[in-house]
Amino acid sequence: MQIPRLETAAHSVAGIKPENQDAWVSEIPQSTSRRLQKGDLLAIADGVSACSEARKASHTAVSSFASDYYSTPDSWTIRHSAARVLNALNRWLYQQGHHDPREMGSWCTTFTAIIIKSTTAHIIHTGDSRAWRWRNGQLECLTRDHVASVGGRQFLGRALGMSPSIEIDYRIEPLEEGDILFLTTDGIHDHLSEETIGEILHNNQEINTAGRVMIDRALSLGSDDNLSCVLCRAVSLPAGQREEKLQRLAELQFPPELYPGQKLDGYRILESLHASRRSQLYLAEDMDTGQQVVLKTPSINFEDDPEYLEGFIREEWIGRRIRHPSIMKVLAPKPDRRFLYHACEYIRGQTLRTWMQDHPSPQLVEVREMARQIINAVRGLHRLQVLHQDLKPENLMLDTDGRIKLIDFGTARVAGEINDFHLHQQNPFPQGTKNYTAPEYFLNGPIDERADQFAIGIIIYEMLTGQLPYPEQSGDSIRVRHYQHMQYQPATRLPRWIDSTLAKATAPDPAKRYASLSEFFHDLSHPNPAFNKPAFQPLIEKKPLLTWQLIGFILLCLNLWQIFG
């Protein structure tokens, strides 16, 4: 079993009010693939009573979130997807509530959601609705109310549509079989104590009955607000999912060394293209369609390595979700395959490394066009929140039409987490090529899109000069102690503005690089006036060792003067 089996129920009543301004949604997608990628959704919203369009705000919030969340790319994490959708939704509600100066802030609502994916619950929350968990007879509130007390009265401090920007609480909780997760609006929990809610859940095993009793009990205790609850019981959960996935992978045989003429799962091997310690590449023909493809097979040396297996399947997982004309296509596996491998499109041409060896002194305009294509390909990854992490000339193909294609996702990762495979990377460093790897990897710095920008800058510098901008690292050791210890080597034969552009893109400190790849390419194409002025560089950055020697000498002189002066 790959997906949880859930039981859901929901109740919502206006109570003594003339209009029900609460809204809720409980969505379990019919598509198994949707559930695997995005999970199941429970959400509740309570329109702020003081707002004239409270009902419209709450209903818009839950319906729009459900629709837009399931439309986000599969490569986005749940946290990133929810944040992007809610920020856009908040701006829309805020704008709606500020069209008419007489009705400032008329579209406001609380919003709380639980997204259940595999064995994990993701809680997203703003306002004073609540998310709860009932486990083994114990009740726990999983959210905190965003309220402020002024003069003995409580006011809502945070809600969708209240301000142009919104802060969203996010937490994850592991699920266990039998857990009951549920959402309530303040019409219920303002009038029922936690002890009372726990008693109701204990005495009513059916969640549908428990939800109805909560509402009836709150009404009997004088609730004067709308009352809503959405409940979910985890009937059964995927057990040992990581181990199950590895077991299914282990059932696929590692292909042996292949030779021209041999057949593998409906592919005929044409020739061996490349072999390394970690994998082999073969040119093959699909015997059903006649299409030529490249097969990437794992090395037999890693047959018993679970981390390697996860990395290999992750590469296929990421590759199949990327559709970009400048990125190599990873093809869907055959349904009856018996061996572990990837099938990729065959790109006729040569690597950028080979092209660089054949063109040691290329024209700037030619390199700029290649840089544009490289940047476009990498931006295609970044839009899906994917970092390549191993950009180098060997991983860029130049096809017979002169178009560049990005290949090899062996070290790529989704920014955040890939929940489908529960990747636990023991090695904190990427398996990329060290002379192109950004220094923040080795200094425990934050890793984002600027790490790929560093590698692109190194590649362009090397294409134009035939050298690297920083001393080449040899062997297995990486000696990076601080950003200031890396000294950029200016390319004096390049125009100053080009060299300054590359210096900024490859700055050791990621905070000093370009904020985006589009800014980087703009400066590669248009002289930045700021770069025509000689940049002032403090002596401590230019020559740190000499600076400290001078400081030490001055302090020594002062001490001697105090003693003998």
Beta strands, then each sheet from edge to edge (+ up, - down):
strand 1: 5-13
strand 2: 22-27
strand 3: 40-46
strand 4: 111-117
strand 5: 120-126
strand 6: 130-135
strand 7: 138-141
strand 8: 147-150
strand 9: 153-156
strand 10: 169-174
strand 11: 180-184
strand 12: 227-236
strand 13: 263-264
strand 14: 267-275
strand 15: 279-286
strand 16: 292-298
strand 17: 330-331
strand 18: 342-345
strand 19: 349-351
strand 20: 386-387
strand 21: 396-399
strand 22: 404-406
strand 23: 413-414
sheet 1: 1+ 12- 11+ 6- 7+
sheet 2: 2+ 3- 4+ 5- 10+
sheet 3: 8+ 9-
sheet 4: 13+ 14- 15+ 16- 18+ 17-
sheet 5: 19+ 21- 22+
sheet 6: 20+ 23-
end
